[in-house]
Amino acid sequence: MCSGRMSDQNQPVRLMATHCFATLIQLMPLDGGVPDPPNLTSQLAQHKARERRFLEQLFNPKSIENYKVPVSIRAELRCYQQFIFVMLFDLQSGVNWLAFLNKYKLHGILCDDMGLGKTLQSICILAGDHFYRHQHYLKTRSPDCVPLPSIVICPPTLTGHWVYEVNKFLPEQFLYPLQYVGPPAERDKMRSLVGKHNLVVASYDIVRKDIDFFSSIKWNYCILDEGHVIKNGKTKSSKAIKQLTANHRLILSGTPIQNNVLELWSLFDFLMPGFLGTEKQFTARYSKPILASRDAKSSPKEQEAGQLESLELLLVICFIGHTSD
């Protein structure tokens, strides 16, 4: 699938892959109502079966098989979790969903209230993917699976919490976090330590200030905790964060949309640039009709147009809520 190229280091390739995925994902469900031709080769039949299985899991996350975390986690995956615009999941189902995203190289938003398990779920998929990637590299020495560090970017008050949670739930040999903090001189010394850790935890402001350093590293996972921080795509922090290259990108947020739907565009511009079009296209297609329909002086036609655009946007995000939640 083209989804794998949405993590390509080359920006034009990423944009092209995202545009293709956005188009194909809307057409793939139509295949379900078309019978297979009688002369279909076994190879094509297997390919179609894989696509149908992908769609089944995409639209019905409960059909995803349980993901067994390959390392020892000091926790039971039983609490309840909510995904943006979708439904309630227990923690195991949430980890299953993150594993599904990982398998198909998709990127997403994990949305719930504080304290319901976003950090633990993220730690599970981080540890599992780092473990499998390392094991595969030991067997094949393939450059495609060279061990890479991951980065968690969060508000400064949460950097210590992330390091504490990782150490609480995991033995050190699986995830070895570095809390990248301090004044410029201290951070300059810490850069030599990054290669000795497979997880870096830093604040949005620190990443913005040291973006030349952070953007020079190819990351495995890039996780934005309280990711609504980048809701305004014009801020220096948003622009800096979007320069980072990673195989997998996740946003954790209890409030992904706080004021208007344009904030959603900025989040997806980080996750899958181009999926919702350019900012100008998104504004013309969704933001303006929706805002106009909320005006007390709007005509019945404007209200209807706004409702239709709201419904279409909801359907698109539900789609991605299944591919990116």
Phi, psi and omega in degrees: 000158181287350184300328181298328181283353177288356176248009182298146180291338180275118186300315178301324178294317179300315181296316180297317180297320181293318177299316180297316181297317180299325179284313183295322185294335177278337182267334186302321180299335180296335182295334183296334182265005181250122179293150178293140177296150185296333183260024181293130180290158180297326180295315178292325179297319178294321179296316179294324179296321178295320179295320180292324177294321177301313180295322179300315180288327180297315184269341180225081184303337179293344179277353179288133180293153181298134176266123178265114179297122188283000178237165183285120177250128181275061180193158174253133184271079185231343184294179181253147189224145178242135178254146184305124175059017184241267188196180177272139177230150168281170185299322179298315179296325178295318177295322176303317182294318178296325177292325176297314177301317181299315183300319183261010178055045175259168186228147187204176178249126175254117189239124172198176176285161181299138174089008183257010169115009181300318182296313181297316179299318179296319179297321180299312183286327175299308183296317181296315182291320178297321180296309182296322180296317180295317180297318180294323179293320179298327181279322190248336187057027181286136178295341180288344182234027174301131180304131180236150176283161173245162180226136171248125179247128187209171173300152184302332180288348184253355183298315179294324179297318180297315179298318179298315182295319178299313180292332179289318187266343187228144169294152187298331185290347181264314173227126183240091189281147174241122176274104186270095184219177174109176178290168184308316182296321180291319179294325179299322178289328183289340183300326179290345181272343185302321181293345180264000180236150177255006175214127177246134178242122183216160179274162179301317183294321179294318179297319178299315182292325183251032187297329178299322178288311184293324181285349178276354183255136172272119184262153174279296173248141168237111184247125177258107175275139190055049188295348177296353176303330182264021183298331176263106184292352183267353181285158180296323180296315180300314181297323180292313182302322183286356175275346183286144178247129182212152176293324184225136181232130179229146172242131174249126182197138173275342182222073182296329177238118183252325185235311182211165186292341179297334177299326179296323179300317182296322178297316181285340175292335173279314185290304184219079183307128178098346183298321178258022180079187175283167178300321180295317179295318180296318180297315182292322186276325186240305189300308184297312178299321181292315179295320180296324182290340181272351179290132181300335181266006182291149180281162176304324180294318179294321179295318179296317179298318179296321179294320180294318179293323177298317180296316180297317179297318179299318179295319178298314183287328174298320176303310181283334173301333175269339177257350182217028170249000000 
